[in-house]
Amino acid sequence: MTIDNSNTNCPTLTLSDQLASLGWSDFFQEQIRESDDTAAQPVRITGVEKNSFLVSNGQSEWLATLAGKLQFKSAGIYPVVGDWVMAKDSVIIQLLDRRNILSRTAAGSHHKPELVSGREQAMAANLDEVWIVCGLDRDFNLRRIERY
């Protein structure tokens, strides 16, 4: 797939160039190499709001929803910002394996160890760098930093 930029001074970008600009690598390419579904395309999740996901292919962004089979078979794995998925039209049909994940203990346990064990809240996936920043003003809270 090639983008036609003949009316601009921009170079022509291939689909692989567009995906690479979002962080696509051989790790993800290997996962889709044997895919039977030619209508599905790899996209990256750039935003999450309840049951809808903002996805991008490097050229455009659109809202997508999770396929029914993923909602019930996910075994607690829910897509987060940074995940690579396979989408057909505006439906996410497959979640690709993650290289890494940034997670924290799920909120709501309120010092009850029996509720904390095994509960993890994923915040982002497939990251190259993570910076946690906290202001040193009157709102400084060491516990807030420890959550991450």
C-alpha positions, 0 to 999 in steps of 0.5 A: 500500500502506498500513499500518493503525495504527488501534490505535496513535497512530502516523500511517498510512505509505504504501509510499513513506513507508516507502521514503523513510525508508530513502533512496528517491528519484526516482533509483531510482524512475525505474529501476523505472518500466517494470518488467513484474514487478508482484510484485517490490518495491523493498527496501534491503540492510541487511546482508550475510553470505556468500550471504544478504542482510538486506533491508528495505522500511521496515516489516519485514526478512527474509533474501533470496538472489541469483537465479541469473542475477545470480550469473553475469551480475553482471560483478563487481558484487555487492550491498553494504549500502545497495544498492537491489534488486528482490526477489520473495519472498526472492529478489533479482532485480535490482540498481538502479544506484548513486548512489555507492559507498564502496570500497577496494583489495581486500585480499590484494595484499600490496604486489604492484601487478600484483594491485592494478590493477582490484581494488576492494572495495565496502563500501557504496553510496548513501551520504549521509555517510561518517565514518571514525573511528579511536582515538588509543590504542596501536592507532593505525595510519596504514596502516589509515586509508590503506586507506579 
